[in-house]
Amino acid sequence: MTPPNESLILYDLASTLQPPQWSPHTLRTRLLLNHLAIPFRTQFLSYPDIAPTLAALGVEETEPAAGWGRGPGWTVPVLVVVGGEEGKKEVLKGTWAILAWVEKTYGGGKDGRKSMGDLDLAKAKALETRIFERVILPARAVIWPVLPRILDDRGAAYFRHSRQTWLGKPVDPPTEEEQERIWGELGTTFRGMRPSGGEPFLGGGGGDEGGPGYADFILVACLGWIKAVCPEDWARIMEGEGEGGAWLRTVWDACEKWMV
């Protein structure tokens, strides 16, 4: 684990888990920072504290992402750089803004750290779109109803109310048959992301040559989200048969140490 550093503060979502991190969006930033051995401190926020905390930092409200309809006005991750350019505090909103800052600040292995490699943003963003459309959107049906169980009481109440408001109906779990279908399709989708050329990792830059890259971090962060909320279903995905299952485990095992 990278030692904490008060000059970099990562705002993340709180939970009752140990360790607390679970969000697929903040996990990919955590993977990136820890992989490059960039010290940072985490400030965990309960859901109802996100908006006032980030607004106080000067973070502007965010428009809902495509596919979400309605959504939160303020989201994490946010990275605060204390004493940034010209000694001023920088507030970086969102995974791609943080990635751009890391590439600018630490690209090329500056300060003796690992190199970012040749960052392929097109590959990483294409994978993000694929995961959002084929994993996160369908997975919400089985994850949202049970996600409050890993949150503090205030966060759980906020989550239930906000999602019911967005959807216009209670967030109820699907039938057992429907759940089985969704989890089965999610497992097939994950294992189907194995590179057609047989490479061990997706790459996309942001990692050592031949090792995991930022595209892999996006994939593993999504798997980390599922493991945190639905560990038994995560295990079934990871135990899938065939080369896709073995590949998925290889990517997870290579990256898991950077999720702390």
N, C-alpha and C positions, 0 to 999 in steps of 0.2 A: 504493500500500500504506500502511495506517495505521501510524504509528510505534509500536514496542512500548511497553508501559506495565507497570511492575512491580506496579501496584496491581490489575490484572486478569490472571489467569492462566488460560488455556484448556487443559485437558488433552485431548489428541487422540491418535489412533493413529499410530504410527510406520510408515514404509515406507522402501524404498530409492529411491523416486522423488524427483525434484527438480522442484517442491517436494514435500514428503512427504505432504501431506494427501490423503485419498482416501475416508474414511468418509462415507456419505450422512447420518449423524446429526450428525457434527461439522461437516460442510460447511455445513449450513443455518444453524448458529449462527455460523460464520465469515462467511457471506454477510450475516447480519443485522448483526453488529458492524462489519464493514467498510463496509457501506452507510451506516450511521449515523455513520461516522468515530469510533467508540469505540476508543481505543487499548487493546491487550492484548498479552500475551506468550503464546506457545504452549509448552507442555511436552509433547513427544511421548513416548509410552510404547510400548514393545514389549508384545505381548500378555501375556506372563507377569508383567510388572511392574504391570499395571493393578490387580489385586486388592490386593497389599500397599501400593501407593502410595495408592490411594483409601481403603482401610481406615485407614491412618495419618492421613488427613485427617479421619476421622470420618464418612465416607460409609457409609450403611447398605447392606446387600446388597439387590439388586433381584430381585423375582420375575420369572420368565420372562414375556415378552409373549405375548399370545394368538397362536397359530399357530406358536410356536417349540417347544412341548413343554418340553424342557430348555433351559437357557441359562446365560450367564455370571452370576455373582453380583454383579459390579461392571462397569459400563459407562461409556463416555464418550459425549457430552461432560459434563465437570464444569467449572464456572467458579468460581474462587476470587476473592472480592472482599476484598482486603487493606484493613483499615480500613473495614469496612462500617458498618452502623447502630451508633451509639454507639461507634464506633471498634473494633468487634469484627470478626473475620474471618467472612465469610459463605461458605458452601460450597453452591453451587447445583448440583443433580444433575438432568441431563436437559434436553432441548431446551425443554420447555414451562415448566419452572421458570426457566430462563435468560431465555426470552422474557418471562415475567411480570416479572422483575426489571428487564429493559431497559425495558419499557413503564412501570413505576413510576418508574424513575430518569431516563429520557430521553424519555418521552412528551411530545408537544406541542412538540417541537423545543427542549427545554431546553438551555441553554449554547450557543445558537447553532447546534446541530446540526440535521440534517434531522428533520422531523416523522415520528413513527411512523404518522401518519394514523389513520383509523378502523379499528382492528384487528378483523377479523371472525374470531374464533376458530372459530366453527362452520364457516365455509368452509374454513379452513386445516386443521382436524382432519378434515373430511370428505375432503379431498384426501389427507391423510396415510393415512387408512384405505384409500382407493382405491389409492394407490400401493403400500402394503404388501401388499394382497391380490392386486393384478393385475400388479405389477412385481417387488417384492422377493422375494416367495415363489417365483414361478416362475423368477426370474432366478438364485436360489441354485443351481439345478441346473447352470447353465452357468458361473457365476462362482466358486463355492466350489472346484471342482477345480483352477482355475488361479490363484486369488488368492494362494497362498503364494509365487508367483514375484516378487511385489512386496514381500515382507516380509523382514526380517532373519532369519538362520538360527534364532534362538531363537523368534521370532514365528511363523515358518513351521511349525516342529515343534509348537508349542503349538496352532496353528490346526488342523492336520491331526488331532492327537490329540483335541482337544476336540470337533470336529465329528463325528468318527467315533464318539466316546462318545455324543453326543447322538442321532445317527441310528441307532446300533447296527449300522453297516456302514461300509465304506470310502467316502470321498467320491470316487467315480469319475465321469469325464465321461460324458454320454450319447452315444449313437451320433451320427455326423455328421448323419444325417437328422433325429434328434430335436433336435439343436442348431439346425439351420436352422429347424425349426418354431417352437421357443421364441423365437429371435431375431426371426423374422417377426411373431409375435404380439405381442412386446414393442414393436416398432416401431409396429404398428397401434394398440396401447394408448396409447402416448405421443402420437402424432399425433391420436388421438381425444379428447385432453384439451383441445383448442382450444375456447375459449368459443363457445357457439352463437350469441351475438350479434355475433361478429366482433371483439370487443375484443382489443387486442394482448397484454394480460396477464391472468393469473388474478386478481391483486389479493389481497384478503384482509387488507389493511392492512399496516403495517410498512414502507411505502415512500412515495414521492412520489405525489401525486394523479395518476392516469393512468399511472404507471410501475409497475415490478415491485413486488409485495408479498410477504408471507411465504409465501403459497401458491406463488408462483413460485419462491421460495427452496427450498421442499421439492422441487419438480419438478426444478430445476436441480441440486440436491445429489445427487439420485438419478442423473441423467445424468452428473454428475461422477464418481460411483462407478463407473459402467460404463466411462467413458472411461479412468479410471486403470487398470482391470484388463483390459479388453478393448477397446482403442482402435479396432481395425478394425471391430468390431461396432457400437461407438458411431457411427463415421462412417457406416455403412450406415443406422442409425436416423435420423441427422441429414440424410441425403441423400434421405430418402423423398420421393416425388412428391406433388403436390397442395398445397392450402392448408395442411393440417396440418403438412407438412414445413417449409414456409416459416415458419409461425408458431413452430414449435419452435426453429428457428434464430434467430428474432428474440428470443425469450425468453432463449436461451442467450447470445447476443451482448450483451444488455443487462446480464446478471448476471455474466458470466465474470470481469470485473475485480475483483469482490469475493470471489473464491474464494482469493485469495492468503493 
